[in-house]
Amino acid sequence: MKNTLKFYIDGRWVEPHSFDRLPVINPATEQAFCEIAMGDLNDVESAVMAARRAFPGFSRTSPAQRKQLLQRILDVFMARYDEIADAIVQEVGAPKALSHAWQAGIGKRHLEQLLRTLDTFEFQKSRGTTLITHEPVGVVALITPWNWPINQIVCKVAPALAAGCTMVLKPSEIAPINALLFAEVMHEAGVPAGVFNLINGDGPTVGAALSAHPHVDMVSFTGSTRAGTEIARLAAPTVKRVHQELGGKSANILLDDVDLQAAVTNGVDSCFGNSGQSCNAPTRMLVPVALHDQAVDIARRAAQKHIVGAPDKDATTMGPVISQRQYDSIQRMLAIGIDEGAQLVCGGPGRPDHLPQGYYVQPTIFAQVTQDMTIAREEIFGPVLVIQAYEDEAHAVRMANDSVFGLAAYVQSTDQARARDVALQMRAGSVYINYPSWDSGAPFGGYKQSGNGREYAEWGLEAFLEVKGIVGWGA
């Protein structure tokens, strides 16, 4: 694409202030396929002030006008759909089928869901003589990750726009091309100048400046817990709203009445999806002691069916992980798992034998994992599943909740009432019973160190709104 060395500010593609450049690496080849410009403090200032100038006018538009704008964005997004999906294959390494069905597809689903949400959301309502009105929070900084890039861009940009906010998007510098294409979508759809701005850059420079900027009213961030705590620290002096979706180490409880073959197989596949690079992946499989060895055998066979290979090949079910840094981090965690005495069931350190180049990780399963092991407690963010044995249902619940994270949890049972009872005990923002279909209308976000606030549907919209009470309005 033509705009990789420019930023989108105040309705135009502009030259950056800095001459810094960053290669964009294809993780399947380890080779750069283009460069992007890297922003500096001057670029941040230009983007934030463009958003600040646009806010008074855009914040006064009606919900109906904003819905019309979102419909145009959806229409243009669909016209550029394949281009966006192909970019994600190249820069993220997501298999082609996954990228077209879900990586790009989830952006479409979020836009459609928000259009439905706007049909029923009450921006104003009366309570006695008081008018309760929901108003845009202001200028928002949106800082998004590389693992599901369009998902996190759209689930922030769309509700911020629907709320009447203006914004600056800083996408991941590791996977920036889909975001630049999305900026083209916004321009073609007729988003008013200054309402949406995009600058590339790294976290310590651009992300930090946005988080601390006095004219930014809110930061919405998705990424690591470590980065989230730093953003909160930088935002604190200006008391701006900080909305965070952070790490996870999600437990998948298989109760003793499950169809073990199906439950374990689906659990392995869910963990390994997107090369294990999903913050809500079910990376801890909890099984009854009596079923542990049988579950391990099923899991091994399920893992061995995965085809690791080039993401542009139809047969591939698992592509590379995103970067050398991520590959090295996963390798370090695999070594720790072995050193701490976990049973290596399959996979392990190193690349698959047939893939000497690319950031490919072997689909890995550890068994006989105890609660005190590092691989049971820290987020690995790769295709690594740990299997843990529990004594009874109460023990399983305690194990699942014994984590600093609380993004998601999973419960499998043939008894729906029993599964519901366990689900209600999970200290997690999302609980999935019996591997349900993804629901764009369900709230998404975490307990504990997995973040604060919720995204998707009306929860995502409310995140970008202030609540005002005008007392005496109806007197």
N, C-alpha and C positions, 0 to 999 in steps of 0.2 A: 504494500500500500504506500501511498505517496506522502503520508503525514507522520511518519515515524519520528522525524526530527523536529516536530513542532508540537506546540501545546494548543489546546482549544480554550481560549479566554475571551470573554465578552462577545461571543457570537462569531469569532474569527479564528482561523488557524494562524498562530503567531510564532515568531522566532523566539527561542528561549534566551534568557540573559547570559547563561553560562555556555561555554563551549564543551562541557563535559559530555561524554558519550558512554553508553553501556551496550555491549553486545548482547543480543538475545539469543540464547542457546537452545538448540533443538536437543532435548534430553535423550532422544533415541540415537543421535549421531555424535553428540558432544561437540558439535560444530555450530558456530554462529551463522544465522541466516539473515540478520539485519541488525541495525543499531537503533537505539532510542536516545533522545536527549534527556539529560538529567537536570532537574530543576534546582534552583537555589532560593535564597530568601527573597530576592527580588521577584522571582516568578510567583512565589507564595503571596507576596504583597499584591501583585497585579491581579491574581485570581480572586483573592479574598475581597479586594475592594470592588472588583467587577460585580461579584455576588452581592456585596453590600449596597451598591448603587441600584441594582435590579430589584432588591427586596421590597421597597415600598410599593412599587407598582404591581409586582407579581403577587404579593401577599393579599392584595385587594381583589384579585380575580375570583370568580365564583367557582364553587365545586364543579358545576356543570361545564364551565370553560376548561377547567383542568382535566376533567374526564375526557373531553373531546381531544385535548392534546395527548393524553395517554393512549387514546385509540389510534391516533395518527402514529405515535411511536411504535405501537404494536404492529401496525400495517407495514411500516418501513422495516422494522426488525424482521418480520417474516420475509420480506423481499431480500434481505441480506443474510438470511438464516444459514444457508449452506456455507457462505463465506466465513461467518463467525465460527461455525462448528469446525471447519477445516483449519482455521487459525489455532483453535484450542488443541487439535490433534498435533499440530506442529510445535507449539510452544509449551504445552503442558505434558504431552506424551500420552494423552487419554486415547484409548482405542477408538477407532473410527465409529463403530456402532454406538459406543457409550457417548461419544461426543455429540453425535447427531441426535440421538434419542433423548439424552439427559443433560449433558453439559450445556448445549444451546437450548434444548427443549425446556429446561427448568426456567429459563428467562421468559419464554413464551407463557408458561403456566403462571408465573408470578404476575405478569401484566394482566392476564385474563382474570385472575383472582382479584386483583385490586380493582379492576373495572366493576366486578360484581360487588365488591365491598362498598364502593362509592354509591351504589344503588340504594343501600340501606343505612349507611352511616349518617348519624345525626350530628351535624356540626353545631347546631344550636337547638336548645330545648328549654322550656320554661319549667320552673319549679316554684310554685306559688307566684310571688311577685318578682322573683329573681330569674334573670336570663343566664343560662349556662352556655357559654360559647367556647368552642375550640378554635384556637388561632395558631398559625405557624410559629414555630419556636424561633425562626430567624435564619441566619446563615449557618449552614451545617457543613462540616468536613467529613467526608466519607473515605475511610481507609480500608481497602479491601485486599483479600489474600489471593494466592495463586492456585489453590487446589480445586475450587469450584468457582472460577472467576466471574462468569456471567451471572451465576446464581446470586452471588453476594453483591455484585454491582446493581442488578435490577431490583433485588429485594431491599435495597437502600434508596437508590435513585427514584424509583417509582413512587413509594409512599412519601418521600420527602417532597417530590413534585406535587403529588395529590394534596398534601397538606398546605401547600403554598409557600414552601421554603425555597431559598436559593442555595446553591451548593458548589463545593469544590471537591472533585473526586481525585484521590490519589490511589490508582490501582497498584497492584504488585509490580515492581520493576522486573521481576523474573518472568512474568507472563502478561505483558502489557498490550499485545497487539489486538486482542479481542476488545479491550477497553477503548483503544483508538478507533476501532470500527464502530463501537457503540456510540462514541462521540459523533461520528459521521451520521449515524442513525438519528441522533438527537437534532443535529443541524438540519438534516433533510426533512424531519418531521415538523420543523418550524418552532422549536423551543426558543422563546425570546432571548435576546442577547443578555448575557450575564447571569441568567438563571441557572445554567449548567456550565461548569468550567472543569477542565481536566488538565492536570500537570503530572508528569512523571517525576520520580525521584525516589530516594531511599528513605527509610524510616528515621534515622538519626538527623537527617537534614530537613526534608520536606514534611515528613510525618510529625516530627517534633515541633516544627514551626507552626503548622496548622493547629496542633493540639494546644499550644500556648497562646495563639493569636488572640488579642483582646476583641477583635471584631468577628470572631467565630463564636456562635452561641451554643453549639453542640458538636460533639464528635461521636460518630458511629464507627466502631472499629470491629473488624473480625480478624483474628489471628491468634498468636500464642499468648499464654497467660503472662509470660515475662514481658512482652511488649505492651500488653494491656495495662499492667501495673505502672509502667513508665508513662503511658499516655494519661492515666488518671493523675499521676503526680504532676505532670506538666499542666494539666487542665485545672488543677485545684486552685491556683491563685486567682483565677478569673471566675471561679464557681460556675463554670459552664456545665451543661448536662453531658454526661459520658455514658454511652450505650455500648456494651461490649458482648461479643460472642467469642469465647475463648476456647481453651483446650478441653479434651475429654479422655476418659478411660472407661468406656461404657461396658457394663456387665450384661451378659446374656444368660439369664437363668433358665435352664431346661429342667422343668419339674419332672418327677419320676413317672408320670403317666404319658409322656410324649411319645409320638412316633419318632424314635431316636434317629433312624436313618434320614428322615426328612428334616428333622430339627437341626441335626448336626450339619448336614450338607448345606442347608440354607444359611446356617450361621457362618460357615466357612466362606461361602460365596459373598455374603454380606460384608464380612470383614475384609475380604480381598478386593472388593470393588474399588475402582479408581486407584488401584495399586496400594490400597490401604490408607490413602491420603484423604480421609474424611474424618472430621473432628468428632462425629457421632457414630463412628464405626463400632460394631460390637466386638471389641478386641479381647474381652475376657469372657470365656465360655465356662459357666459354672454348671457342673453336672453332679448327680448323686454319686457317692463313693462306689456303690455297687455297679454303676454303669460307666465308670471312668474309662476302663480299658477298652470296652466296646466302642465308646464314643471316640476314643483316640484312633482306633482302626478305621472308623467311618470318616473321620476328619482327614486322615492321611490319604485315603482314596479320593476324597473330594478335592484336596489340594493338588493331587497329581493330575487331575483332569484339566487344570488351568493351563492355557497355552500362553506362555510369556514370549513376546516378540514385538516386532515393529508395529507401532500403533496404526499405521495405514494399511495393514493387512487384515483382510476380512476375518481370518480365523483367530486372530489375537483376542484373548480375553483379559490380558494384563500387560500393560505397557511399562515403560521405565518410571522411576520416580523422578521428581522434578529437576534435581541438580546434584552436582558433586557433593555439595555440603549436606544435602539430605541423605544421599547415599552413604556418606561417611558416618553420619549420625546413626543411621539404622545399623550399619556394620558394628559400630561400637556397642549398641544395645544387644545385638546378637551375641557378641563376645561376652558381655556381662551375664546374659542368661545362661550360657554354657558354664562360665566360671562359678556362678552361684548354684549350680547343680541341677538345673532344670533338665528334663529329658528332651533332647532334640528329636522330634518325630520325623520331620522332613524339612528340606530346605537348608538353611544355615548360611554361614558366611560366604561371600564371594558371589560372582555373577553366575547365571546358568552357563553351562559349558558351551552352548551353541551361540552365545552372545558375548563375545569378547569386548565389544564396544557399546557404549550407551550405559545409562545409569539404571541398569536392570538389577532387581533384587529377587532372589529365589523365594517363592511362596513358602513361608516358614511357619511351623507349628511347634510349640513347646507344650509338654505335658508334665504332670507331677509338679506343677507350679504352686508354690506356697504364697500366702498373703504378704509375707515380708520381702519377697524377691523384688528387685528393681523392675523387672519386666512386667510384674503384676501391678505396679504402682505408677510408673511414669509413662507418659504418652510417647509411643514410638513413631507413629505416623508413617507406617509402611505396612507391607503385607505380612504381618506377624500376628498370629493368634496364640493366646495362652489358654490352656485348659486347666481348670482348678476343680478339685473335688470338694463337695460339701456333705455334711452329715444329715441334716434335715432342713426343712423349709425355712425355719427361723435362722439357722446358720447361713443359708444362702442369702437371705435378706441382709443380715449383718455384713457378710462379705461384700455384697454389692454396694452397700452404702459406706463401707470403710474406704473412702477415697477422698482426696481433696477436690476431686472433680464431681460434677453433677449435671452433665449436659444431656445424656440420654441413658436409657436402660431398656432392656428387652426381656420379655417373659414368654415362655413357650409352654402350653399345656392344652390337653384335650378338654379340660374342664374350664369353661369360660368364667364361671363364678370364682373359681380358685385363682385363675390368672388375674382377674380384676382385683382380687384382694391383695395379691402380691404387688401388682402395679401401684396400688394406692400407698404402699409402704415405701416405694422407691423415692429417694431424695434426688430427683432428677427433673429437668424441665420438660423432657419428652419421654414417654414410655410407649413402646411398640409391642402389641400383643400379637403373637403368631404371625410375624412377618407381614404386616398389612401393606396395602398400597400406599405410596407417598400421598400426603394430604396437604395441598397448598393452603388450605384454610385452617390448619392447626397451628397454634403458636409454637415458635422455635426460639430457644434460649436456655440458659443454664442456671443451676444452683451453684453455690459455693464458688470455687475458683474457676468455674466455667463461664462466669460472666454475670451480667445483670441486664434486665430488660428483655423484651421479646420482639421477634420479627415475624413477618408474614401476616397477610390479611389485615383485619382491623387492629391487631396488636402492633404491626409494623407502622400503620398509619398513626396510631395514638402516640407512638414513640417520638414523632416529629411535631406534636401539638402541645401547646400550652392550654390550660383550662382557666377561663376567666369567669367570675361570677359578677354580674351587674345587678346589684340589689336595688329594688325600687323600679325596675324596668317596667313592670306591669301594674304599678300603683295607679 
